[in-house]
Amino acid sequence: MTVFSETHCVHRPHWSLARTWLLEPARPGFTSALSSEADVVVLDIEDGLPDAEKPAGRHAVAEYLHGDGRAWVRISSAGTPDWHADLDAVAAAPGLAGVMLAKSVSAHDVVSTAQRLPAGTPVVALVESALGIESALEIARSCARIAFGIGDFRRDTGMCADPMVLAYPRARLVIASRAAGLPAPIDGPTLRVNAADLARDTEVAKAAGMTGRLCLDGGHAAAINRLLSPSPDEIDSARATLARLDAPTSHYDGSAGPTRARAESVLDLAAKLGVL
């Protein structure tokens, strides 16, 4: 998909391949974020706004989506008064590209949301609690993709941000997504105050098997996109691996199949992202 602005155009992959999901609070001027380098811009009418600003935010997003605008929207957790109000505001908007559902804890949360939306509207389930992690496979079987809400998860469980500590919940989401046939999950964001950790955090997400990240600052998008895309070295290595396996003298053993599949997946992803 290519998005045009007055100054430049941005090529964005399909949401199933999206690396950066920019959460943009629905305050005046939010449309400027639509020309960012993020693969997906999510207009945030949940935690991105104080309670007092949510009615105005809903109205602004609904007006934009009923006009010429198109975007994803993050809505409040299922069954809450804010969830009802959010869906009342945006569900029928022709410009609604998809919904990110906050604090998902069950398949029912996702299904009840999808039932309020036009058929085929993708729902990304934000898993942000211990209960959500324990229900990961159930949630994955009902949604389009899973995202990890690290901040609320840490608040719920008391866990720190150390990658070793969060390895288990990340692994649960990656395995559940794969088992349900979904794209790999979306990791949580790097806070603006921790911008120095952006590269490290992104490498952690990639090593865990995640292929996207939430983003709170449009300025982080380019670095995340680059780090979550196959690098020139990875592409060269994949090509060399396939050439070696295809050589007449190639020695095949029990690892040849997985090795070939990994190399092919690198080149396939690079082609889809336009970095081959």
N, C-alpha and C positions, 0 to 999 in steps of 0.2 A: 504494500500500500504506500502511496506517495501522498503526503500532505503538503499543500501549498500555502505559503503565507505571502505577505506583501514583499518580504525581503529575500526569501529563499525557500527551497523545497526540502522536505525531510522524507527520506525513504524509510518506511517502517515495516518490519516483517509481520506476518500474521501473529495474532496474540498467542497462539500455541507455541511459537518460537521466541516470543518477546523476552528480552533480557532485562530491560529496565521498565519498572512500573512506577511512574512518578505520581505520588499522592499530592495533589494540588488543592489546598483549602479553597472552598467556593466563596472567596471574598471578591470585592470589586477588582477587576484587572486579571482575573484568573485565565482569561483567554490568551494572555501572553505566553503561558506555559505550553500551549498547543504547538508552538513552533520550536520547542526544545528538542534536544537530541534523544529524548526518551522514546523507547519503542511504543509504550502505551502511556497515555496521560489519564489519570483517574481523578475526576473531580470529587473532592472529599466533603461529604456533608455529615460525616460521623465525627470521629475524634479530631479531625482537622479544624473543627469549629467549636467554640464555647456554646453551651446550651442556648444562651441568649441570642446568638447569631444564626442558629440553625434555620428558623423560619425564613429569614432573608436569603440564606444560602440556597435553600430548596427552591425558592422562587426564582432566583437568578439562574440556577442550573436548568430548571424546567423551561424558563424563557429561552435560554440558549439552545436547548435540545429541540424545542418546538420551532425554532427558527431554522437557520442554515447550519447550526453546529452539530457535531457528532463527537461523542466521547463516552468513556466508561465512567461509572459513578460508584463510589463506595457508600454503602448504606449501613444503617444501624442493625444491631443483632435482631434475629428473628423473634417475632412475637411481642416486641416492645412497642410502646406508643410511637417512638421515633421511627421504627421500622415501617409501621403503617403509614405514617405521614410521609416518609421518604418515598415509598412506593406509590402512594397516591399522587405525588408530585411528578415522578419521572417515568413510571411504568409504561404509560401510553405515548411517550415522546418518540417521534420518529427518528430522532438522532441518537437514541440510546444504543450504544455499541455493545455494552455488557455491564454486568453488575459485580462488584466485589462485596461480598457479604461478611460483615464484621462478626467476630466471636462465634464462629460456627462450632457447635458441639455435637451435632447429629445430622444424619441424612434428612431427617424431617425438616430441619432448618433450611436446608438447600431446596428440598422439594417444595415446601410451602412458599418459598420465595419464587421459584421458577413458575409456580402456578399463577402467580400474579403478573407474570411478564409475558410478552409475545412469545409464541413457540419458537424455540431455537435460540433464544437469547442466552449467551454463555454466562454462567455464574462461577466466579472464582471464590472459593471458600477460604476465608482467613481463619486459620487455626491458632488460637491464642490462649489456650488453657490446658491444664492437665487432662480434663475430660475430653477436650478436642483431640489431643494426641492419642488417648486411649480409643477414640472412635475414628481414628484416621482412615482405616480401610472402608468403613461404612460411609464416611463423608466422601472419600475419593470416588466411590462407585456412583455417587449422585451428582457430582459437580463436573465442571469443565477443566479445572486446574486448582491446585491447592497453594496457598501462600502461608508463610510462617510469621505470625505476629509476635516477634521476640519480646518486645517491651511488656505487653500484657501477660505473655507466658511467664516471664521472669517474675512479674509482680504476683502472679497466681501461685507460683511454685517456690519462690524464694531462691531460685538458682541464679548464679552469677553469669556474666557474659563470656566467661572463658570458653573457647571453642571445644575443649575436651568435655566440659560439663554439658554443653548443648549438643554434643555429638549424637546422643541417643534420640532426642526428639527430631533432629534433622533426619537421621536414618529412618525413623518410623515414617516420616512423610515421604521420603524418597521411595521406600519399599512399597508403601501403600499406593503411591501414584503409579508405580510400575505394575503392581499387581492388578490395578483397576484399568490399565491401558491408557493412562493419562500422560500428557507431557510431564516432564520432570517439574518438581515444585519450585516456587519462588521463595527465596530467602528473605529475611527481614532486612531493614535498612541500616545504614551507618548514619548516626546523628551528625548534624553539622559541626557540633563541638568536637567530634571525634574524626574529623575529615582526614587526619593523618593516618588513620587505620583503614581507609577505604580499600586500598589495594589488598592488604592482608585479609580483611573481611571477605572480599570478593573471591580471593583464592581459597579461603575456607569453604565458602559456599560451593565453588566449583569442585573442590576435592570431595565434598560430601555427596556429589551427584546432582546438585541443584543447577538449573540453567537460567534462572532469573533472580532478580533482587528487587525488593521495594526500594523506593528512592524518595527522599524528602527534599532534595536539592537538585534542581535541574542541572546544575554545574557538575554533579557527580556522574551524569548519564554517560558521557563519552568514555570515561575511564572504565566504567562497569561494562559497557558494550564491548569495548576492546578486550577486556580481560575474560569475558565470558564467551568470546568468539574464538574459534580455532586460530592460533597464532601462525605466522609463516613457518616457524620451526615445526609446529605440530603438523601442518599440512605437508611439508617436505618429508617429514618422518613417516607419515601415513602413506604417501606415494612410494617411498623407498620400501616400506614393509610389503605393500602389494606387489611391487616389482620383484622383490626377493621371493615371495610365496609363489609367484607365477613363473619363476625361472625353472627351466627343465631340470636343473640339478637341485631344486629346493628340497630340503629335508623336512618332511611332514611328521609331526608327532601330535600328541593329544591336545596341544595348545594352539595348533594352527587355526582351527575354526574360530575360537574367540579372538585370536590376534587379528585375523582377517576382518572379522565383524567390527572390531574397535576401529581399525584403520578406515574401513568403509564408512563408518558412522561419522568420523571426523570430516571426511571429504563431503559427505552428504550434507552435514550441517553447514559447512563452509559455503557450499553452493547455495543453499537456501537463504543464508544470511548475506550473500553477495560479497563474501570476502575471499572466495577461492582464487 
